[in-house]
């Protein structure tokens, strides 16, 4: 269930009430460029359904997470970071850096990343 009526910006993007640069979409997910990029390529991949975080996932969401990962791979090809490498991140909760209460995956690429992150 979408939570746009409660002010979820990602739900509003998924419903196209807020315009953004869409990189990928299908019936269950949408991906768009991050407004405040942390790398030359920074795409957010979200489910259209409002799921607050990883903590709210159930066994029935396994296919959705797989679709998000496959979409990330296709976006990485489109953005020309597939061969050089890219990072996928899902933050869960305030201390991990989740700023929006809607499950989202970051695809970062176009530069070298250090380890450990953060």
C-alpha positions as CSV (number, residue, x, y, z in Angstrom):
1,X,0.0,0.0,0.0
2,X,1.3,3.4,-1.0
3,X,1.9,5.9,1.8
4,X,1.9,9.1,-0.3
5,X,-1.1,10.5,1.7
6,X,1.2,10.4,4.7
7,X,3.8,12.4,2.9
8,X,6.1,9.6,1.6
9,X,8.1,11.3,-1.2
10,X,9.1,8.0,-2.8
11,X,5.5,7.0,-3.0
12,X,4.7,10.3,-4.8
13,X,7.6,9.6,-7.2
14,X,6.4,6.1,-7.8
15,X,2.9,7.5,-8.6
16,X,4.6,10.2,-10.8
17,X,3.1,13.0,-8.8
18,X,6.7,14.3,-8.5
19,X,8.7,14.4,-11.7
20,X,12.2,12.9,-11.7
21,X,14.7,11.4,-14.1
22,X,13.5,7.8,-14.4
23,X,16.1,5.3,-15.4
24,X,14.0,2.1,-15.2
25,X,10.5,1.1,-14.3
26,X,8.2,-1.9,-14.4
27,X,5.0,-2.9,-12.7
28,X,6.6,-3.3,-9.3
29,X,9.7,-1.1,-9.1
30,X,10.9,2.3,-10.3
31,X,14.5,3.7,-10.5
32,X,15.5,7.3,-10.7
33,X,18.6,9.5,-10.3
34,X,19.4,10.6,-6.8
35,X,18.8,14.3,-6.2
36,X,21.9,14.6,-4.1
37,X,24.4,12.2,-5.8
38,X,27.3,10.7,-3.8
39,X,29.0,9.4,-7.0
40,X,28.9,10.2,-10.8
41,X,26.2,7.4,-11.0
42,X,23.7,7.4,-8.1
43,X,20.4,5.8,-8.9
44,X,17.7,4.9,-6.3
45,X,15.7,1.7,-7.0
46,X,12.4,1.5,-5.0
47,X,9.4,-0.8,-4.9
48,X,6.2,0.9,-6.0
49,X,4.6,-0.6,-2.9
50,X,5.3,1.2,0.3
51,X,7.6,-1.0,2.4
52,X,9.2,1.0,5.2
53,X,12.6,-0.8,5.4
54,X,14.3,-4.2,5.3
55,X,12.9,-4.8,8.7
56,X,9.4,-4.9,7.2
57,X,10.2,-7.4,4.5
58,X,8.5,-10.8,4.5
59,X,9.3,-14.1,2.7
60,X,6.8,-13.1,0.0
61,X,9.1,-10.1,-0.8
62,X,12.0,-12.3,-2.0
63,X,11.0,-11.9,-5.7
64,X,10.8,-8.1,-5.3
65,X,14.3,-7.9,-3.9
66,X,15.6,-10.1,-6.8
67,X,13.8,-7.8,-9.3
68,X,15.5,-4.8,-7.7
69,X,18.9,-6.4,-8.0
70,X,18.3,-7.4,-11.7
71,X,17.1,-3.9,-12.4
72,X,20.3,-2.6,-10.8
73,X,22.4,-4.8,-13.2
74,X,20.5,-3.4,-16.2
75,X,20.9,0.2,-15.1
76,X,24.6,-0.4,-14.5
77,X,24.9,-1.5,-18.1
78,X,22.9,1.5,-19.3
79,X,25.0,3.9,-17.2
80,X,28.3,2.2,-18.4
81,X,29.5,1.1,-14.9
82,X,28.7,-2.6,-15.4
83,X,32.3,-3.6,-16.3
84,X,34.2,-1.1,-14.1
85,X,32.1,-1.9,-11.1
86,X,29.3,-0.5,-8.9
87,X,28.0,-0.8,-5.4
88,X,24.5,-1.7,-4.2
89,X,23.5,-0.4,-0.8
90,X,20.3,-0.8,1.3
91,X,20.4,1.2,4.5
92,X,18.1,0.0,7.3
93,X,17.3,2.5,10.0
94,X,18.5,5.9,11.2
95,X,22.0,4.7,12.4
96,X,22.6,3.1,9.0
97,X,21.7,6.3,7.2
98,X,18.2,5.5,6.0
99,X,16.8,9.0,5.6
100,X,13.5,8.1,3.8
101,X,11.1,5.6,5.4
102,X,10.6,3.7,2.1
103,X,12.7,0.7,1.2
104,X,15.3,1.8,-1.4
105,X,18.5,0.4,-3.0
106,X,21.3,2.8,-4.0
107,X,23.3,2.0,-7.1
108,X,26.6,3.9,-7.0
109,X,29.3,3.9,-9.6
110,X,31.6,5.9,-11.8
111,X,34.3,6.2,-9.2
112,X,36.4,4.0,-6.9
113,X,35.0,3.2,-3.5
114,X,36.9,2.5,-0.3
115,X,36.3,-0.3,2.2
116,X,35.0,-0.4,4.8
117,X,32.3,2.1,3.9
118,X,31.2,4.9,6.2
